[in-house]
Amino acid sequence: NAGVTQTPKFQVLKTGQSMTLQCAQDMNHEYMSWYRQDPGMGLRLIHYSVGAGITDQGEVPNGYNVSRSTTEDFPLRLLSAAPSQTSVYFCASSLHAQTGFGAWGTEAFFGQGTRLTVV
Amino acid sequence: AQKVTQAQTEISVVEKEDVTLDCVYETRDTTYYLFWYKQPPSGELVFLIRRNSFDEQNEISGRYSWNFQKSTSSFNFTITASQVVDSAVYFCALRKGNTGKLIFGQGTTLQVKP
């Protein structure tokens, strides 16, 4: 069981370049999210998805695009990299399980992270 | 608005000391979830505990214990008899009941010295 797989682990980009961070999960989780981690700021939500074909913006969405064509995959695209996007990026997935007492879910499972440097 | 505050930026203790990491949250929702994650120097995020808003029972897992108090909107984490391997960044997080979105605190860096 691979869990959440993120690639690449490290990446250096030049300002203006574009790239896609890949994220895949094999747990059939409905929810998938992208966070960035910056020193002293914890993790901040970039984009999230509640299922295939459905995405929405988080707290810091500018400069990033996402799509969710399958339950398993949730890639994050940087259209024109900027030094302010230097950060560590984490993909996460979680299960939404409905019970008779309301909506419950699991904890978020995180990928290993991608350290991105934009020069 | 939802918010999580971890006022302690860094804590340094000597091995075998007890240490408490504070977490205060703000939310207007009646159904929500609270989490603690550990981030060791290797960088991955390790899930420690989940607590929903209807369950105020405290929990103990080995040397770890958690105190959830809705009256003060706090979800504090205590490590008893700390060890060097406990050195890490610890994050408290809040999730709205029916979403997968997490709001993280700023994190507390714990250093346990031998």
Interface residues (C-beta under 8 A of the other chain):
Chain A: E30 Y31 M32 S33 Y35 G40 M41 G42 L43 R44 L45 Y48 V50 G58 V88 F90 A92 S93 S94 H96 G102 A103 W104 G105 T106 E107 A108 F109 F110 Q112 G113
Chain B: V4 Q6 T9 T31 Y33 F35 Y37 G43 E44 L45 F47 R50 N52 F91 A93 R95 G97 N98 T99 G100 K101 L102 I103 F104 G105 Q106 G107
